[in-house]
Amino acid sequence: MVQIIAGEKGKGKTKILLDKVNSDIEVSKGTIVYLDKSNKHMYELNRKIRLINVDDYCIDCASEFVGFICGIISQDHDLEKIYLDSFLKIARMSSADIDRVIEKLSMVSDKFNVDIIISLSADAENLSEITKSKVIVAL
């Protein structure tokens, strides 16, 4: 299942995402991965959560990012959740690609039973109906 925390830049999406990931690790039986554009939030994450700085990898476009996610899933059979902060930046995509990438991530999530929680810098009202249906928090 894909879930989205949507809101314009500076509205507090990252804080909500960090609170959610840190509370989820307490009840999780598997592993949780947090993808971000830097190591800035390293000390705000529980030590059991694996932080991946996507900028350390050579990702140039959204399709490469989806492949990167598939690689993470393929190497960890105990993976329960993936958190994506600054989604548009780490996925190297424009807002025009949101629906296509969210749909691909939904297919991957459903196939491998891994929840994907996304922080998306966009007003929920401006999203398509398909993407809007996945929004759990709109700021």
Secondary structure, DSSP 8 states (H G I E B T S, - for coil): -EEEEEE-TTSSHHHHHHHHHHHHHHH-SSEEEEEESSSTTGGGS-TTSEEEEGGGS---SHHHHHHHHHHHHHH-TTEEEEEESSHHHHTT--GGGHHHHHHHHHHHHHHHT-EEEEEEEB-GGGS-HHHHTTEEEE-
